[in-house]
Amino acid sequence: MASSAVSDASAAFQLKGSSFTATVLELQSANLADIKTQLAARTLDAAAWLQQSPVILSVEKIADAHADWPAVVALCRAHGVSLVGMRAPKAMHAALASVGLPVLASLRPKAADKVYDADGHRVAVEAAPEPAPEATAREATQVITQPVRGGQQIYAAGDLIILAPVSAGAEVLADGHIHVYGPLRGRALAGVQGDTSAQVFCQSLEAELVSIAGRYRVADDLRTSAQWRRGARISLVEEMLNLYDL
């Protein structure tokens, strides 16, 4: 009897686990008209970047499980948003089954979270209890001494220090701060696990995109600032990215 097992040498593919950074588009309302208007305005600034980046559509703050989700997904795609999945509470998974996208487990709501129905009205939700704090070791800082070239991606679980230029088309990510001792011409994403105190530092700001804890500014916006092509420090203050001279 022939074996049904496929040897590693003849296998056409392998299944492997991995992790990737994705942008989260977090809906505050399921109103199609509002989504269309605001997507049109936002994607004008970030069209090229959004088309190249995987995006997760989060519906965790929408209480209406029966909203027109296929229409919402179609609207996002029509504006160039590259959706690769959705994130929703478990109770909504059945309603999202027909959308045709993988549905990821929802994050637990915090006390400060706000949930809205399809008409934009706030709905009260019970906050999940905060876990007891655990002592965790600080992740080691990663230091890169070579130029980061277009097409490369570097991720650090702690702070990331780059002692060379970051070229256009490159992407550098860190859970903590990002320091670039040279021109920053690619994309820099700090605080990718949600650390709003993370900052980005560079000797010459020429970035395609800068993001902190999911809030971002793109090149068309950055180049109008006084810090463009100068040393800059970028931090997140009240949900807005602020630029300062370095």
VEXNULO-807131 format. One line per field, with one value per residue (C-alpha): residue in one letter; x, y, z. Coordinates in pm, whole numbers, plus 50000, padded with zeros to 5 digits. Example, Ala and Ser with C-alpha at 12.3 -4.5 7.8 and 13.67 -1.06 7.14 Angstrom:
! VEXNULO-807131
residuo <- c(a:s)
east <- c(51230:51367)
north <- c(49550:49894)
up <- c(50780:50714)
//
This chain:
! VEXNULO-807131
residuo <- c(m:a:s:s:a:v:s:d:a:s:a:a:f:q:l:k:g:s:s:f:t:a:t:v:l:e:l:q:s:a:n:l:a:d:i:k:t:q:l:a:a:r:t:l:d:a:a:a:w:l:q:q:s:p:v:i:l:s:v:e:k:i:a:d:a:h:a:d:w:p:a:v:v:a:l:c:r:a:h:g:v:s:l:v:g:m:r:a:p:k:a:m:h:a:a:l:a:s:v:g:l:p:v:l:a:s:l:r:p:k:a:a:d:k:v:y:d:a:d:g:h:r:v:a:v:e:a:a:p:e:p:a:p:e:a:t:a:r:e:a:t:q:v:i:t:q:p:v:r:g:g:q:q:i:y:a:a:g:d:l:i:i:l:a:p:v:s:a:g:a:e:v:l:a:d:g:h:i:h:v:y:g:p:l:r:g:r:a:l:a:g:v:q:g:d:t:s:a:q:v:f:c:q:s:l:e:a:e:l:v:s:i:a:g:r:y:r:v:a:d:d:l:r:t:s:a:q:w:r:r:g:a:r:i:s:l:v:e:e:m:l:n:l:y:d:l)
east <- c(50000:50147:50208:49985:50251:50433:50806:50962:51164:50856:50616:50482:50425:50469:50242:50425:50321:50441:50347:50299:50216:49886:49701:49368:49077:48854:48493:48312:47988:47831:47662:47761:47731:47962:48214:48217:48270:48547:48723:48732:48895:49141:49253:49341:49628:49734:49617:49953:50043:49701:49710:50043:49963:49743:49447:49227:48872:48776:48402:48445:48282:47971:47679:47465:47562:47319:47469:47536:47887:47934:47860:48107:48380:48302:48320:48662:48795:48651:48868:49183:49190:49356:49146:49289:49056:48811:48819:48492:48338:48257:47882:47918:48120:47814:47679:48016:48054:47917:48156:48434:48712:48876:48737:48987:48913:48814:49023:48855:48690:48849:48660:48729:48612:48302:48070:47824:47525:47464:47314:47614:47448:47667:47582:47681:47908:48044:48418:48632:48823:49182:49429:49660:49984:50277:50641:50789:51145:51208:51278:51632:51702:51789:52069:52105:52434:52369:52143:51784:51712:51384:51177:51336:51135:51290:51097:51214:51023:51177:51334:51494:51810:51930:52277:52225:51969:51627:51554:51222:51021:51174:50969:51095:50873:50915:50707:50897:51082:51250:51576:51719:52066:52033:51758:51424:51276:51070:50794:50847:50590:50658:50446:50301:50161:49971:50230:50112:50426:50651:50827:51016:51345:51537:51810:51623:51247:51165:50935:50662:50470:50519:50291:50267:50025:49826:49787:49978:50075:50185:50441:50198:50110:50459:50628:50416:50565:50859:51050:51055:51413:51529:51597:51263:51097:50745:50516:50149:49951:49573:49540:49738:50096:50297:50631:50910:51261:51524)
north <- c(50000:50335:50590:50901:51112:51368:51396:51735:51703:51667:51899:52182:52403:52424:52574:52797:53034:53393:53741:54060:54421:54543:54872:54859:55057:55090:55174:55414:55393:55157:55445:55393:55759:55870:55596:55684:56056:56009:55731:55953:56234:56011:55794:56097:56150:55788:55613:55467:55352:55195:55002:54848:54773:54498:54640:54479:54616:54638:54645:54601:54936:54866:54715:54639:54288:54313:54618:54584:54443:54331:54690:54826:54591:54678:55049:55008:54817:55073:55334:55126:54982:54637:54444:54110:54038:54168:54188:54151:54019:53648:53721:53889:53615:53436:53760:53824:53475:53581:53873:53653:53771:53591:53714:53757:53743:54072:54256:54291:54633:54861:55093:55393:55225:55359:55141:55285:55152:55203:55550:55670:55647:55537:55200:55104:54800:54621:54664:54356:54337:54451:54167:54184:54357:54126:54211:54182:54229:54522:54408:54467:54758:54653:54843:54842:54968:54915:55122:54994:54962:54981:54665:54574:54553:54560:54501:54544:54418:54702:55026:55040:55240:55275:55424:55470:55601:55442:55442:55506:55185:55049:54992:55005:54905:54890:54828:55118:55423:55451:55647:55706:55863:55966:56050:55876:55831:55515:55428:55435:55280:55312:55175:54908:54716:55025:55215:55575:55706:55582:55845:55869:56059:56124:56354:56435:56386:56278:55989:55832:55768:55804:55619:55594:55343:55331:55707:55823:56109:56062:56242:56492:56608:56584:56789:57093:57098:57314:56995:56852:56761:56867:56687:56598:56436:56298:56214:56137:56397:56368:56128:56358:56325:56634:56730:56912:57024:56778)
up <- c(50000:49895:50166:50154:50324:50112:50173:50242:49923:49699:49886:49672:49978:50353:50617:50863:51136:51119:51235:51037:51113:50969:50983:51168:51024:51330:51246:51477:51277:51022:50837:50471:50373:50654:50579:50207:50269:50522:50329:50022:50221:50406:50116:49905:50149:50187:49869:49761:50112:50179:49852:49952:50316:50466:50659:50925:50946:51313:51391:51766:51843:51634:51826:51517:51405:51110:50943:50569:50612:50248:50142:50400:50273:49910:49996:50155:49856:49614:49788:49756:50109:50096:50347:50459:50750:51009:51388:51578:51900:51893:51893:51551:51380:51238:51087:50920:50774:50434:50393:50258:50491:50784:51117:51399:51769:51926:52180:52518:52562:52819:53049:52826:52503:52331:52123:51870:51677:51303:51363:51560:51904:52190:52345:52698:52726:53026:53048:53081:53410:53387:53439:53737:53638:53580:53604:53255:53145:52914:52562:52445:52212:51858:51682:51302:51159:50787:50557:50537:50167:49976:50019:50352:50674:51021:51343:51702:52006:52208:52084:51739:51670:51311:51257:50883:50631:50580:50207:50033:50019:50342:50657:51015:51307:51682:51991:52147:52012:51672:51634:51286:51277:50915:50664:50719:50370:50415:50663:51040:51274:51647:51931:51703:52001:52115:52322:52288:52464:52182:51970:51641:51611:51289:51160:50839:50808:50451:50539:50329:50650:51024:51266:51644:51800:51476:51424:51119:50890:50529:50313:50157:50507:50656:50384:50473:50824:50932:51021:50667:50570:50914:51239:51394:51693:51647:51939:51994:52188:52226:51931:51700:51577:51668:51512:51694:51605:51716)
//
